Amino acid sequence: MITERQEKILNYLIKEYINSAEPISSEFLKKKYSLEVSPATIRNELQDLTEKGYITQPHTSAGRVPTEKGYRFFIEITFSGKLEKFPKFILREIESTKDKIERELQLAKELTKELEEISAILSIARSDLAITSYHMEEDTIFDILKVVGPSRITYKKNVDIMRELLKEFERF
């Protein structure tokens, strides 16, 4: 765990880093926030925070920058217990966005599964082509491409693409 002073220094450092995207020095923190300790004390605290993994120093003479662990701590402290204080419309929007993300992930899983099935069909078709010079009928290709688009026009475009792919397979 970190001390109250380290928490305050980490909080200031992260806020400043977010604003500037530049490493933050102990002297800058001392001046900007009128900390009642010396820059050397701040440097010691920064060193402890570095050893604990909350911040890092890009190179020896640079200031410090937050790590993922530091950002996580900042978020937890900044927003802990305050979620219920957000306006209801923001909470609804957060829930709505989470639901949308979950639906999109589910759709991505389903699409991946369907693409794997198409890949398997194409692999079989390729080996059939290689062995028996098999020619896929247009309706079979339409069936394969039903996941791609809702219209016959889209299918026709995709059939052309599929034929080109099959020609490429034949050349292997």
Secondary structure as the mmCIF struct_conf table of DSSP 4:
data_model
#
loop_
_struct_conf.conf_type_id
_struct_conf.id
_struct_conf.beg_label_comp_id
_struct_conf.beg_label_asym_id
_struct_conf.beg_label_seq_id
_struct_conf.end_label_comp_id
_struct_conf.end_label_asym_id
_struct_conf.end_label_seq_id
HELX_RH_AL_P HELX_RH_AL_P1 GLU A 4 SER A 20
BEND BEND1 GLU A 22 GLU A 22
STRN STRN1 ILE A 24 ILE A 24
HELX_RH_AL_P HELX_RH_AL_P2 SER A 26 TYR A 33
TURN_TY1_P TURN_TY1_P1 SER A 34 SER A 34
BEND BEND2 GLU A 36 VAL A 37
HELX_RH_AL_P HELX_RH_AL_P3 PRO A 39 GLU A 51
TURN_TY1_P TURN_TY1_P2 LYS A 52 GLY A 53
BEND BEND3 TYR A 54 TYR A 54
STRN STRN2 ILE A 55 THR A 56
BEND BEND4 PRO A 58 HIS A 59
TURN_TY1_P TURN_TY1_P3 THR A 60 SER A 61
BEND BEND5 ALA A 62 ALA A 62
STRN STRN3 ARG A 64 ARG A 64
STRN STRN4 VAL A 65 PRO A 66
HELX_RH_AL_P HELX_RH_AL_P4 GLU A 68 PHE A 79
TURN_TY1_P TURN_TY1_P4 SER A 80 LYS A 82
HELX_RH_3T_P HELX_RH_3T_P1 LEU A 83 LYS A 85
BEND BEND6 PHE A 86 PHE A 86
HELX_RH_AL_P HELX_RH_AL_P5 LYS A 88 THR A 132
HELX_RH_AL_P HELX_RH_AL_P6 GLU A 138 ILE A 144
HELX_RH_3T_P HELX_RH_3T_P2 LEU A 145 VAL A 147
TURN_TY1_P TURN_TY1_P5 VAL A 148 VAL A 148
BEND BEND7 PRO A 150 SER A 151
HELX_RH_AL_P HELX_RH_AL_P7 ARG A 152 ARG A 171
#
